[in-house]
């Protein structure tokens, strides 16, 4: 009887053994199309992080459906403009700027790089999380009263600017800076900023130093900043240019915000902006002007 029970028990173990040792289903068992659908709802950084989990996740992370959801709706217009600008800067024919030769992930990656055009006075790039467009306009791309007269303005080479030079105002009675911008912005709210610094910085013995001796006249009357768009939006701001807590610190002076609707995303948004201090009762000086920036408003709030 004991031998019969042993044989019966062994046969039951043999039948349930393989089934009991099989691991339960996991993420690795999901179809690639399902994984791609999940990844399409995640941020780009999360997508890249999950791509290392398995071969299936890696393949799914390369799908066009994943990255097209990260691109702005008007990305084809931006690609046509920005990739052509890259093509004009190319010195070799090794790379093609035809969008049909790129995957959506490659298009996303290229849009996140800074693209220069307008005679190297402007840079445009896409914010990695959110798909908003950022713009930087060098002082060389602005209309500045007296900029050609070295008695008033000069330029300084510096690594603190993405354009490697800034305009330095020595002394003047009338300050007027104007600029224009025309670009197909994706839908959203954007802010425009002037990036400036009081004082003149330099490096001495490898250390950064700021000379404030030439700073004067900015505490008498505020500087007036203005912004207008082609669809009738307007903004005005007044700022006293005060020395920051840390001497030589760059400050972003907020001019105003503008909104781009989904219906306007396929047509160029035209911006006109200015900075003026035209009170001729006193001179102004000691100011470094770097660039004008346009940021998605959420990013601008952290500046």
Secondary structure as a PSIPRED ss2 file (coil, helix, strand):
# PSIPRED VFORMAT (PSIPRED V4.0)

   1 X C   1.000  0.000  0.000
   2 X H   0.000  1.000  0.000
   3 X H   0.000  1.000  0.000
   4 X H   0.000  1.000  0.000
   5 X H   0.000  1.000  0.000
   6 X H   0.000  1.000  0.000
   7 X H   0.000  1.000  0.000
   8 X H   0.000  1.000  0.000
   9 X H   0.000  1.000  0.000
  10 X H   0.000  1.000  0.000
  11 X H   0.000  1.000  0.000
  12 X H   0.000  1.000  0.000
  13 X H   0.000  1.000  0.000
  14 X H   0.000  1.000  0.000
  15 X H   0.000  1.000  0.000
  16 X H   0.000  1.000  0.000
  17 X H   0.000  1.000  0.000
  18 X H   0.000  1.000  0.000
  19 X H   0.000  1.000  0.000
  20 X H   0.000  1.000  0.000
  21 X H   0.000  1.000  0.000
  22 X C   1.000  0.000  0.000
  23 X C   1.000  0.000  0.000
  24 X C   1.000  0.000  0.000
  25 X C   1.000  0.000  0.000
  26 X C   1.000  0.000  0.000
  27 X H   0.000  1.000  0.000
  28 X H   0.000  1.000  0.000
  29 X H   0.000  1.000  0.000
  30 X C   1.000  0.000  0.000
  31 X C   1.000  0.000  0.000
  32 X H   0.000  1.000  0.000
  33 X H   0.000  1.000  0.000
  34 X H   0.000  1.000  0.000
  35 X H   0.000  1.000  0.000
  36 X H   0.000  1.000  0.000
  37 X H   0.000  1.000  0.000
  38 X H   0.000  1.000  0.000
  39 X H   0.000  1.000  0.000
  40 X C   1.000  0.000  0.000
  41 X C   1.000  0.000  0.000
  42 X C   1.000  0.000  0.000
  43 X C   1.000  0.000  0.000
  44 X H   0.000  1.000  0.000
  45 X H   0.000  1.000  0.000
  46 X H   0.000  1.000  0.000
  47 X H   0.000  1.000  0.000
  48 X H   0.000  1.000  0.000
  49 X H   0.000  1.000  0.000
  50 X H   0.000  1.000  0.000
  51 X C   1.000  0.000  0.000
  52 X C   1.000  0.000  0.000
  53 X C   1.000  0.000  0.000
  54 X C   1.000  0.000  0.000
  55 X H   0.000  1.000  0.000
  56 X H   0.000  1.000  0.000
  57 X H   0.000  1.000  0.000
  58 X H   0.000  1.000  0.000
  59 X H   0.000  1.000  0.000
  60 X H   0.000  1.000  0.000
  61 X H   0.000  1.000  0.000
  62 X C   1.000  0.000  0.000
  63 X C   1.000  0.000  0.000
  64 X H   0.000  1.000  0.000
  65 X H   0.000  1.000  0.000
  66 X H   0.000  1.000  0.000
  67 X H   0.000  1.000  0.000
  68 X H   0.000  1.000  0.000
  69 X C   1.000  0.000  0.000
  70 X C   1.000  0.000  0.000
  71 X C   1.000  0.000  0.000
  72 X C   1.000  0.000  0.000
  73 X C   1.000  0.000  0.000
  74 X C   1.000  0.000  0.000
  75 X H   0.000  1.000  0.000
  76 X H   0.000  1.000  0.000
  77 X H   0.000  1.000  0.000
  78 X H   0.000  1.000  0.000
  79 X H   0.000  1.000  0.000
  80 X H   0.000  1.000  0.000
  81 X H   0.000  1.000  0.000
  82 X H   0.000  1.000  0.000
  83 X H   0.000  1.000  0.000
  84 X H   0.000  1.000  0.000
  85 X H   0.000  1.000  0.000
  86 X H   0.000  1.000  0.000
  87 X H   0.000  1.000  0.000
  88 X H   0.000  1.000  0.000
  89 X H   0.000  1.000  0.000
  90 X C   1.000  0.000  0.000
  91 X C   1.000  0.000  0.000
  92 X C   1.000  0.000  0.000
  93 X C   1.000  0.000  0.000
  94 X C   1.000  0.000  0.000
  95 X C   1.000  0.000  0.000
  96 X C   1.000  0.000  0.000
  97 X C   1.000  0.000  0.000
  98 X C   1.000  0.000  0.000
  99 X H   0.000  1.000  0.000
 100 X H   0.000  1.000  0.000
 101 X H   0.000  1.000  0.000
 102 X C   1.000  0.000  0.000
 103 X C   1.000  0.000  0.000
 104 X H   0.000  1.000  0.000
 105 X H   0.000  1.000  0.000
 106 X H   0.000  1.000  0.000
 107 X H   0.000  1.000  0.000
 108 X H   0.000  1.000  0.000
 109 X H   0.000  1.000  0.000
 110 X H   0.000  1.000  0.000
 111 X H   0.000  1.000  0.000
 112 X C   1.000  0.000  0.000
 113 X C   1.000  0.000  0.000
 114 X C   1.000  0.000  0.000
 115 X E   0.000  0.000  1.000
 116 X E   0.000  0.000  1.000
 117 X E   0.000  0.000  1.000
 118 X C   1.000  0.000  0.000
 119 X C   1.000  0.000  0.000
 120 X C   1.000  0.000  0.000
 121 X C   1.000  0.000  0.000
 122 X E   0.000  0.000  1.000
 123 X E   0.000  0.000  1.000
 124 X E   0.000  0.000  1.000
 125 X E   0.000  0.000  1.000
 126 X E   0.000  0.000  1.000
 127 X C   1.000  0.000  0.000
 128 X C   1.000  0.000  0.000
 129 X C   1.000  0.000  0.000
 130 X C   1.000  0.000  0.000
 131 X C   1.000  0.000  0.000
 132 X C   1.000  0.000  0.000
 133 X E   0.000  0.000  1.000
 134 X E   0.000  0.000  1.000
 135 X E   0.000  0.000  1.000
 136 X E   0.000  0.000  1.000
 137 X E   0.000  0.000  1.000
 138 X E   0.000  0.000  1.000
 139 X H   0.000  1.000  0.000
 140 X H   0.000  1.000  0.000
 141 X H   0.000  1.000  0.000
 142 X C   1.000  0.000  0.000
 143 X E   0.000  0.000  1.000
 144 X E   0.000  0.000  1.000
 145 X C   1.000  0.000  0.000
 146 X C   1.000  0.000  0.000
 147 X C   1.000  0.000  0.000
 148 X C   1.000  0.000  0.000
 149 X C   1.000  0.000  0.000
 150 X C   1.000  0.000  0.000
 151 X C   1.000  0.000  0.000
 152 X C   1.000  0.000  0.000
 153 X E   0.000  0.000  1.000
 154 X E   0.000  0.000  1.000
 155 X E   0.000  0.000  1.000
 156 X E   0.000  0.000  1.000
 157 X E   0.000  0.000  1.000
 158 X C   1.000  0.000  0.000
 159 X C   1.000  0.000  0.000
 160 X C   1.000  0.000  0.000
 161 X C   1.000  0.000  0.000
 162 X C   1.000  0.000  0.000
 163 X C   1.000  0.000  0.000
 164 X C   1.000  0.000  0.000
 165 X E   0.000  0.000  1.000
 166 X E   0.000  0.000  1.000
 167 X E   0.000  0.000  1.000
 168 X E   0.000  0.000  1.000
 169 X E   0.000  0.000  1.000
 170 X C   1.000  0.000  0.000
 171 X C   1.000  0.000  0.000
 172 X E   0.000  0.000  1.000
 173 X C   1.000  0.000  0.000
 174 X C   1.000  0.000  0.000
 175 X E   0.000  0.000  1.000
 176 X E   0.000  0.000  1.000
 177 X E   0.000  0.000  1.000
 178 X E   0.000  0.000  1.000
 179 X E   0.000  0.000  1.000
 180 X E   0.000  0.000  1.000
 181 X E   0.000  0.000  1.000
 182 X E   0.000  0.000  1.000
 183 X E   0.000  0.000  1.000
 184 X C   1.000  0.000  0.000
 185 X C   1.000  0.000  0.000
 186 X C   1.000  0.000  0.000
 187 X C   1.000  0.000  0.000
 188 X E   0.000  0.000  1.000
 189 X E   0.000  0.000  1.000
 190 X E   0.000  0.000  1.000
 191 X E   0.000  0.000  1.000
 192 X E   0.000  0.000  1.000
 193 X E   0.000  0.000  1.000
 194 X E   0.000  0.000  1.000
 195 X E   0.000  0.000  1.000
 196 X E   0.000  0.000  1.000
 197 X E   0.000  0.000  1.000
 198 X E   0.000  0.000  1.000
 199 X C   1.000  0.000  0.000
 200 X E   0.000  0.000  1.000
 201 X E   0.000  0.000  1.000
 202 X E   0.000  0.000  1.000
 203 X E   0.000  0.000  1.000
 204 X E   0.000  0.000  1.000
 205 X C   1.000  0.000  0.000
 206 X C   1.000  0.000  0.000
 207 X E   0.000  0.000  1.000
 208 X E   0.000  0.000  1.000
 209 X E   0.000  0.000  1.000
 210 X E   0.000  0.000  1.000
 211 X E   0.000  0.000  1.000
 212 X C   1.000  0.000  0.000
 213 X C   1.000  0.000  0.000
 214 X C   1.000  0.000  0.000
 215 X C   1.000  0.000  0.000
 216 X E   0.000  0.000  1.000
 217 X C   1.000  0.000  0.000
 218 X C   1.000  0.000  0.000
 219 X C   1.000  0.000  0.000
 220 X C   1.000  0.000  0.000
 221 X C   1.000  0.000  0.000
 222 X C   1.000  0.000  0.000
 223 X E   0.000  0.000  1.000
 224 X E   0.000  0.000  1.000
 225 X E   0.000  0.000  1.000
 226 X E   0.000  0.000  1.000
 227 X E   0.000  0.000  1.000
 228 X E   0.000  0.000  1.000
 229 X E   0.000  0.000  1.000
 230 X C   1.000  0.000  0.000
 231 X C   1.000  0.000  0.000
 232 X C   1.000  0.000  0.000
 233 X C   1.000  0.000  0.000
 234 X E   0.000  0.000  1.000
 235 X E   0.000  0.000  1.000
 236 X E   0.000  0.000  1.000
 237 X E   0.000  0.000  1.000
 238 X E   0.000  0.000  1.000
 239 X E   0.000  0.000  1.000
 240 X C   1.000  0.000  0.000
 241 X C   1.000  0.000  0.000
 242 X C   1.000  0.000  0.000
 243 X C   1.000  0.000  0.000
 244 X C   1.000  0.000  0.000
 245 X C   1.000  0.000  0.000
 246 X C   1.000  0.000  0.000
 247 X C   1.000  0.000  0.000
 248 X C   1.000  0.000  0.000
 249 X C   1.000  0.000  0.000
 250 X C   1.000  0.000  0.000
 251 X E   0.000  0.000  1.000
 252 X E   0.000  0.000  1.000
 253 X E   0.000  0.000  1.000
 254 X E   0.000  0.000  1.000
 255 X E   0.000  0.000  1.000
 256 X E   0.000  0.000  1.000
 257 X E   0.000  0.000  1.000
 258 X E   0.000  0.000  1.000
 259 X E   0.000  0.000  1.000
 260 X E   0.000  0.000  1.000
 261 X C   1.000  0.000  0.000
 262 X H   0.000  1.000  0.000
 263 X H   0.000  1.000  0.000
 264 X H   0.000  1.000  0.000
 265 X C   1.000  0.000  0.000
 266 X C   1.000  0.000  0.000
 267 X C   1.000  0.000  0.000
 268 X C   1.000  0.000  0.000
 269 X E   0.000  0.000  1.000
 270 X E   0.000  0.000  1.000
 271 X E   0.000  0.000  1.000
 272 X E   0.000  0.000  1.000
 273 X E   0.000  0.000  1.000
 274 X E   0.000  0.000  1.000
 275 X E   0.000  0.000  1.000
 276 X E   0.000  0.000  1.000
 277 X E   0.000  0.000  1.000
 278 X C   1.000  0.000  0.000
 279 X C   1.000  0.000  0.000
 280 X C   1.000  0.000  0.000
 281 X C   1.000  0.000  0.000
 282 X C   1.000  0.000  0.000
 283 X C   1.000  0.000  0.000
 284 X E   0.000  0.000  1.000
 285 X E   0.000  0.000  1.000
 286 X C   1.000  0.000  0.000
 287 X E   0.000  0.000  1.000
 288 X E   0.000  0.000  1.000
 289 X E   0.000  0.000  1.000
 290 X E   0.000  0.000  1.000
 291 X E   0.000  0.000  1.000
 292 X E   0.000  0.000  1.000
 293 X E   0.000  0.000  1.000
 294 X E   0.000  0.000  1.000
 295 X E   0.000  0.000  1.000
 296 X E   0.000  0.000  1.000
 297 X H   0.000  1.000  0.000
 298 X H   0.000  1.000  0.000
 299 X H   0.000  1.000  0.000
 300 X H   0.000  1.000  0.000
 301 X C   1.000  0.000  0.000
 302 X C   1.000  0.000  0.000
 303 X C   1.000  0.000  0.000
